[in-house]
Amino acid sequence: MPELPEVETCKRGLEHHLPGLCVTNVIVRQSKLRYPVTTQLRKQLLGSRFKTITRRAKYLLLHTDKGDVIVHLGMSGSIHLLTQYQENRAHDHIDLNLENGNVLRYTDPRRFGAWLWCNNAVEHPLFLRLGPEPLSTEFNADYLWSQLQKRRVAIKIAIMNSHIVVGVGNIYASEALFAAAISPLRPAHSLSQQDCATLVKTIQQVLERAIKAGGTTLKDFVNSQGKPGYFQQQLNVYGRKEEPCVQCKAPIGSIQLGGRSTFYCPECQK
């Protein structure tokens, strides 16, 4: 599933190509996504002009002079900017034809993604209760410590809670906890302020490295240029069950936590 670095990578790719361009045609081949694609989307997008491209949590926001489109890539969604003609395939659900001849194409085999039209994305209900962005100044040690004081769930579950902080998905939660030498099983309220400072730092470092590397290539994600990301080559624990720890050589452990596979080193993470 595309996580924050993948969406940020996509955003950075598109923000250099879309602003200022007018949408000359909107083709919706499949409207049955996570939320149905409404006729309003086509009506409003047709003739609109892109202003800026931003991101909130794992959502891509396409801002136009008529309103905003909220895009979620779901489990398998991807966006390609096509600079030459390519015949559409079975899972190519939405095309936006641009005035310069390029096509913005949305592909989603599992159809868990979403394209939502709204007047102002900032005020959309999806975003009203979200926590701060992990790379923002609002996400700091004091904030995280205050949020964890009354929470007895495992720390990995806590940092994946979008009401506490957005965009820390399963892969990056495992990697950040390993870098912080904190067990994913530790009760959230047991972390000290110093633990929180360390964890904030490692979350930010892991995400920044992933963004720099172009995101993690897992299953179906590719970025807006159709190139895969390469962060999976840098993973220390995720997906490495029973392989030797990069630090102590102990076998990497794997458990189910909150319904998700969790990878950690039982020796390095206490």
C-alpha positions in Angstrom: 0.0 0.0 0.0 1.4 3.4 -0.9 2.5 5.2 2.3 3.4 8.9 3.0 6.8 8.8 1.2 5.2 7.3 -1.9 2.5 9.9 -2.0 5.0 12.7 -1.3 7.1 11.3 -4.2 4.1 11.4 -6.5 3.3 14.9 -5.4 6.8 16.2 -6.0 6.7 14.6 -9.5 3.4 16.2 -10.5 4.0 19.6 -9.0 6.6 20.3 -11.7 4.2 19.4 -14.5 0.6 20.2 -13.7 0.3 23.8 -12.4 -1.0 26.2 -15.0 -2.3 23.5 -17.3 -6.0 23.3 -18.3 -8.0 20.0 -18.3 -9.4 19.5 -21.8 -11.1 16.2 -21.3 -12.0 13.8 -18.4 -12.5 10.1 -19.1 -13.9 7.9 -16.3 -13.9 4.3 -17.4 -14.6 2.9 -14.0 -16.6 4.9 -11.4 -16.8 2.2 -8.7 -13.8 2.9 -6.6 -13.7 3.1 -2.8 -16.2 6.0 -3.1 -18.1 6.3 -6.4 -16.7 8.8 -8.8 -19.5 11.3 -9.3 -20.6 13.1 -12.4 -19.7 16.3 -10.6 -16.0 15.4 -10.8 -16.0 15.3 -14.6 -18.2 18.4 -14.8 -16.1 20.5 -12.5 -12.7 19.3 -13.7 -13.5 19.8 -17.4 -12.0 23.2 -18.3 -10.4 23.7 -14.9 -6.8 24.9 -14.5 -4.4 23.3 -12.0 -3.0 25.8 -9.5 -0.9 23.7 -7.0 -0.4 20.1 -5.9 -0.1 19.4 -2.2 -0.4 16.4 0.2 -2.2 15.8 3.5 -1.4 12.6 5.2 -1.6 9.9 2.5 -3.9 12.0 0.3 -2.8 13.8 -2.8 -4.6 17.2 -3.3 -5.0 18.6 -6.8 -6.0 22.3 -6.4 -7.7 23.9 -9.4 -9.3 27.3 -10.1 -12.7 25.7 -9.6 -12.0 23.6 -6.5 -10.0 20.6 -5.3 -9.7 16.9 -6.0 -8.8 14.6 -3.1 -7.0 11.5 -4.4 -6.3 8.5 -2.3 -4.2 5.7 -3.9 -5.8 2.9 -1.8 -4.0 -0.4 -1.8 -2.8 -0.5 -5.3 -3.4 2.8 -7.0 -0.8 4.8 -9.0 -0.8 8.0 -11.1 1.2 8.3 -14.3 1.9 11.4 -16.3 2.0 10.2 -19.9 3.9 12.3 -22.4 3.0 10.1 -25.4 0.0 8.0 -26.4 -0.4 4.8 -24.5 -3.5 2.6 -25.0 -5.5 2.2 -21.8 -5.3 -1.2 -20.1 -7.9 -3.0 -17.9 -7.2 -1.2 -14.7 -6.7 2.3 -16.1 -9.8 4.0 -14.6 -9.4 7.7 -15.0 -7.7 9.9 -17.6 -7.3 13.7 -17.5 -6.3 15.1 -20.9 -4.2 18.2 -20.6 -3.9 21.1 -23.0 -0.2 20.4 -23.7 -1.1 16.9 -25.0 -0.1 15.0 -21.9 -2.4 12.7 -20.0 -2.7 12.2 -16.2 -3.8 8.5 -15.8 -5.0 6.8 -12.7 -4.6 3.1 -12.4 -6.0 0.9 -9.6 -6.3 -2.9 -9.9 -8.0 -3.3 -6.5 -10.2 -0.2 -6.9 -9.7 0.8 -3.2 -8.6 4.3 -4.1 -10.7 7.5 -4.3 -11.2 10.7 -6.4 -13.4 13.2 -4.5 -14.3 16.7 -5.7 -14.8 19.4 -3.1 -14.7 23.2 -2.9 -11.9 23.4 -0.4 -10.0 20.3 0.6 -8.7 21.8 3.8 -12.2 21.9 5.2 -13.1 18.4 4.1 -14.4 16.1 6.9 -11.6 13.6 6.1 -9.0 16.0 7.5 -10.8 17.5 10.5 -9.5 15.1 13.1 -6.1 14.2 11.7 -2.9 14.7 13.8 0.1 16.7 12.7 2.3 15.9 9.7 5.3 13.8 10.9 7.8 16.1 9.2 6.3 19.3 10.7 7.5 21.2 13.7 4.1 20.4 15.4 5.3 16.8 15.7 7.9 17.0 18.4 8.9 15.1 21.6 6.6 17.2 24.0 3.6 16.7 21.7 4.2 12.9 21.3 4.8 12.4 25.0 1.6 14.3 25.9 -0.4 12.1 23.5 0.9 8.8 24.9 0.4 9.4 28.6 -3.0 7.7 28.8 -2.6 5.2 26.1 -1.9 1.6 27.0 -1.8 0.2 23.5 1.5 -1.0 22.0 3.6 1.9 20.8 3.5 0.7 17.2 -0.2 0.9 17.2 -0.1 4.4 18.7 2.2 5.9 16.1 0.1 4.4 13.3 -2.9 6.2 14.7 -3.7 9.1 12.3 -5.3 11.0 15.2 -1.8 11.2 16.8 0.3 11.6 13.8 -0.5 11.1 10.1 1.3 9.0 7.5 3.4 6.6 9.7 2.3 3.4 8.1 3.2 -0.2 8.8 6.6 -0.3 7.0 7.9 3.0 8.4 6.6 2.4 11.9 8.6 -0.9 12.1 11.7 0.8 10.7 11.5 3.8 13.0 11.1 1.7 16.1 14.1 -0.4 15.2 16.2 2.7 14.7 15.0 4.0 18.0 15.8 0.7 19.7 12.2 0.6 21.1 10.1 -2.6 21.1 6.9 -2.3 19.1 5.2 -4.1 22.0 6.0 -1.6 24.6 2.9 0.1 26.1 2.7 3.6 24.7 2.4 5.3 28.1 5.7 3.7 29.3 7.8 5.8 26.9 9.8 8.6 28.6 10.2 12.1 27.2 13.7 11.0 26.0 12.2 7.9 24.3 9.7 10.2 22.6 12.5 12.6 21.4 14.4 9.6 20.0 11.3 8.2 18.3 10.3 11.5 16.7 13.8 11.8 15.3 13.9 8.3 13.9 10.4 8.6 12.4 11.5 11.8 10.6 14.8 10.3 9.5 13.2 7.2 8.1 10.5 9.1 6.2 13.0 11.6 4.8 15.3 8.8 3.6 12.4 7.1 2.0 11.2 10.3 0.2 14.8 10.9 -1.0 15.0 7.3 -2.3 11.7 7.7 -4.2 9.4 5.7 -1.9 9.1 2.0 -1.3 8.3 -0.3 -4.2 5.9 -2.9 -2.9 3.5 -4.6 -5.2 1.8 -2.0 -7.5 3.1 1.4 -6.6 5.0 3.5 -9.2 5.5 7.2 -9.1 4.3 9.8 -11.6 7.1 9.1 -14.0 6.4 5.4 -14.0 9.7 4.7 -12.1 9.7 2.5 -9.0 11.1 3.7 -5.7 14.1 2.0 -4.1 13.7 2.4 -0.4 13.0 -1.3 0.1 16.7 -1.9 -0.5 17.3 0.0 2.8 14.8 -1.8 5.0 16.4 -3.1 8.2 13.6 -5.2 9.7 10.4 -5.0 7.6 9.9 -8.2 5.6 13.1 -9.8 7.0 11.6 -12.5 9.2 14.4 -14.8 10.6 17.1 -13.0 8.6 20.0 -11.8 10.8 19.7 -8.4 12.4 22.0 -5.8 10.7 23.3 -4.8 14.1 23.5 -7.9 16.4 22.9 -10.8 13.9 20.0 -12.2 16.0 17.1 -13.5 13.9 14.5 -10.8 13.1 11.1 -11.6 14.7 7.7 -11.3 13.3 4.3 -11.0 15.1 0.8 -9.8 14.3 0.0 -6.6 16.1 -3.2 -4.8 15.4 -3.9 -7.1 12.5 -0.6 -6.1 10.8 2.7 -7.9 10.4 5.2 -6.4 12.7 9.0 -7.0 12.3 11.6 -6.2 15.0 14.8 -7.4 16.6 14.1 -9.0 20.0 17.7 -8.3 21.1 18.1 -4.6 20.0 14.6 -3.4 20.7 13.5 -3.5 24.4 
